[in-house]
Amino acid sequence: MGRIFIGIDLGGTNTKIGLFNSELELICKTSIATKEEMGPADVVGRIGDTIEKLLTKNNLTIDAVDALGIGSPGPLSVGEGLIIAPPNLPRFRNTPLRDMVSNRFGKPAVLDNDANVACLGEYILGAGKGSGNMVFYTLGTGIGGGIISNGQLLHGSADNAAEIGHSIVYPNGRECGCGQKGCLEAYASATSMVKRTLEAIEAGGQSSLRELFEKQGEISCKDIYEHSAAGDELARKITDETAEALAISCVNMLHITEPTKMVFAGGVIAAGDMLLNRIRHFFNEYIWSLKKETVQICFATLGEDAGIIGAAALAREAI
């Protein structure tokens, strides 16, 4: 079968693992509960056991594996292979995860931020394939990002570049969980959409979402988009504010990095064309008129596999 590369996508709740050949074609994949409360040694041990089972199931041994790639929540140090202080993995503070995984198998391993890894996956095999330059957004509980410049991931001096969610789109705006004010994440994440909606309802805003909230005690980003599609004015205001903030970010990123594609991933993109068309609308409203821009604004195509594909790509690059 030739060279084998393993992609590991470490998450706060679940960890995905995939085996790939040298062309990054998926051989098999699985997912296990991370159980971060058990500590790094236990998690790495169970990841290792799972990989061995996958290899055995496919009539392979560890000798067939060339390298392993790992995507992890940050902040982290790529150069040192160190997870520094991930909010969703509190037991992993200052954990040398790269070396732990490498030592488990006696094989080279490489570590990078999970958003960077997903970005790389989409760049190599997904929506960004062939683009050369790309900006990647993950829209979920928070907002992460990745930037491909001239075919290379942008890391920055301390491996914390492309924190697009914490770029400021509205100076002195809403307070973000990071401590800044006016961050993109404070306006366009799923969490912020729900928070802004509930604030508007509490302030007396009329919305069909009020009855839903009173009935079930909570609302979701999905609910907001569904009610917006049904004509609810408050819901439409929230979804438009979200698209507008993302469009402003796109304009800024275009002028800073000049990508050929801007790719959106994450749970929020389930809103489909209702989100994408409004981002494009506001982008065209705010972009300059000096020249026509040809950048494509689109959705990711790899879904949840982007992380393991990108991690395997990192492993392939590492050797």
N, C-alpha and C positions, 0 to 999 in steps of 0.2 A: 504493500500500500504506500510505501515511501515515507517521507517525513510527516510527523504528527505534531500539531500545535494545539495547546489547550488554552481555552479562554475561560476565565473566571470572573463573574460579575457579582461582587460582594455587596449585599444590601443589608439594611437594618433589620429586615424581616426575613427575606429569602435570599439565597445565593444560587445563581444559575451557573452551570458548568457545561461546556461544549467541547467536543473533540473535532478537529478540523484537519484536512489534508493540506498539502503545500499550496494548493490553489484556493484555500479557504472555503472549500466545500464542506458543509456540515456532515459529519459521520454520525454523530448522535449527541443528544443533549439531555439534561435533567435539571431539576431544581430541588434544593433541600432547605429546610428551615435553618436560618443562620444561628439562632440561639446565642446571641452575643453575650448574654448574661453569664454564660459558661466560661467566658474568657477566650483570648486568642489561641491558646494552645489547643483547647478542645475544638474550636471552630476549624483550625487548620488541620487537625487530626481527622475530623469528619469529612472535610473537603478531600483530603488525601485518600481516605477509604472509599469515597464515592468515585473518585477518578480511577482507582484501581479496579473497581467493579465494572466501570464503563469499558476500560481497556480489556478486561477479561471477557466481557460479553461480546466484544468485537474481535476476539482472538488476537489481541495485541498485548505486548508487554511494555514496561516502562522504557525499555531500550529503544522502542520506536519513537519515543517522544523527544523532540529536539529542544523545546522550550515552553514555558508557561507564561501567560499574560494575565494580569489582575487589574480590574477596574474597581476602585474603592471610593466611597465618599471622602471628601477632604475636610479640612486642609491636610496636605501631605507634602512630602519631599520626594520628588521623582528620583533625584540623584542618589539620595540615601536609602530609597526604598522604604520610607518611614511614614506611617499614618500618624499624624500629629494630634489632632483633637476633633474627631468626627462627632457631631451632635447626636447622630443616631446609633453610634457605636461607642458609648462611653467607656467600656472596658478596654477599648483598643487605643487608648491614649499613649502616644509615643511607642507604637508597636512596630518593630522591624519586619513587617509582613512579607516583603519581597524575599528576604533571606530565610524566613521561616518556611515559606513555600519551597524555595530552592533547596534548602537542606532536607526537606521531607522526601524529595525525589532524587537529589543529586543532579539536578538539571538547572540550567539558567532560567531565571524568572525576571519579570519586569513589572513595575507598578506604575499606575497613572490614575488621575482623577476619573471618576466614573462618567462624568459628562464628556470629558475629552475622549474617553474610550468609545462611548456611543457615537460621538462626532466622527471619529476615525472609521467606525464601522459603516456609517452612512456615506462617508466620503469614498470608501473603497468599493462597497457593493450596493449602496442604496441610492437615495435621491441625489446625493452629491457626486456620484461617480463621473469622473472625467471633467470635473469643474475646475480643478487646479487651485481655486480660492473659494472658500466657503465659510459662512457663519452659521452656527448651529445653536438653536434654542431648545431647552427642555422645559415644558410648561406643566408643572404639577403642583405639589404642595408649596414648593418654592420655584425659583427659576434658575437653572444652570445654563452653561453654555460651553461652546468650544469654537476655536477659530483655526481654520486651515489656511496658511499663507504660503503660496508657491509650493504646495504639496506637503508642507510640514505643519505639525501641530504647534501652535504658539503657546509657550509655557511661561515666559517672563523670567525675571531675575530670581524669583523665589518660588517658581512653579505655581503661582496663583493667578496667572493671566486668564482672561476670558470669563471673569466673574460678571457676566453681562447682567444678571439679575440685580446687581448692586451698582450698576451705572445709574446716574441720577437723571431722570427724565423731567421731573418737576421740582426745581429748587424750592427748599422750605416746604415741601409737600408732606404727604402722609409719613408718619414714622414707620420705619422698617425694623424688622427683628434684629437686623445687624447693628442698629444704633444710628444709622444715617437717616436722613429725611428725603423723601421724594424718589426713592429707588424704584426701578422697574418692577421689582418683585412686590412692592407695596401696592401696585396697581393692576398687575396682570397675572399673578399666580391664582390658582384655584382657591387658595386660602383667603387671599385678599378680596376676591370676587364675592365670596360668601360673607365676609366681614363687612364689606361696604354695603351689601344688600341689606343685612340685618340692621346696620346703623341707619339706613334710609327708612326702613320700616318702623324702627323705634322712634325716629324723628317725625313720624306721621305720614310717611309716604304711602300712597294707595297702590296696592299691588295684589295680584292673585297669589303671590308667594306668601303673603301674610297668613292666609288661611291654611296653606300647606304647612307653614312653620308651626302654627298653633296646633295643628292636628298631629304632626309627627315629631315636633320638638327640634327639628333641624332641617336644613336645606343643603343641597349640594350644587356644585358648579353645573352639573347636568340639568338640574331643575331650573336653574336660571336661564340656560340656553333654551330649554323647552318652552318656558313661559315667554321668553323673548320672541320665539318663533310664532307663538300663539297670539302675539300682539300686545303683551303686557308692556306698558310704557316704562315703568321703573326698571324692569328686567332688561329692556332694550337699551336704556341709558347705561346700565352697568356693563353690558356686553360691548357697547360702543366705546365706552371709556377704556375698556381692556384693549380692544383692537387699536385704539388711537395711541395708547402708551407703547404698544408693541411696534406700531408704525414709526413713531418718533425714534425709537431705538434703532429700527432698521435704517432710517435715514442717516443717523449718526454713524452706525457701523459701516454703511456704504461709503461714506466719506473718509472713514478712518482706514478701512481694510480693502475696499474695492473688490468685494467678492463677485463671483458670477452667479452664486446661488445663496439664498438664505433659507435654511431648512428648519421647520418647526416639528418637534416631537413632544411626547408626554401625554398624559391623560386628557388635558384640556383640548387637544386637537380632535377629540371625538365630536366636538361641535361641528366639524366639517366645514363646508363652504360658508356657513354663516359667520365663522371666525375668519377664514382665509380671505374671503372677498372683502370684508370690512378692513382688514389689515391693508390689503392692496389699495382700497379706496382712500384711506387716510394717508398712506404712503404717497400716492399720486398727488394728494392735496398739499402735502408739506414739502415734497422734493423740489429742488430748484428747477428753473426752466432754461438754464444755460445750455444744456444738452440733454438729449433723450437717453434715459438710463435703460439698460437691457437686463439688469439683474432679475433673476427669477426668484419669486417668493413662493415657497411650496411646502408641502408636508413631507415628513420622513416616510420611508417605505418599509423599513426592516422591523418595525414594532419592537417587541421585547428582546429580539435576538441581536439588536444593534450592539449591546454591551459585550456579549460573548464573542461576536464577530470582531469587534474592535480590539478586544483583549487578545484574541488569537493573532490578529494582525500585528499587535505590539510584539508578541512573542516572535513572530516571523521576522520582524525588523531587527529584533535584538540580536539575532545571530547572523 
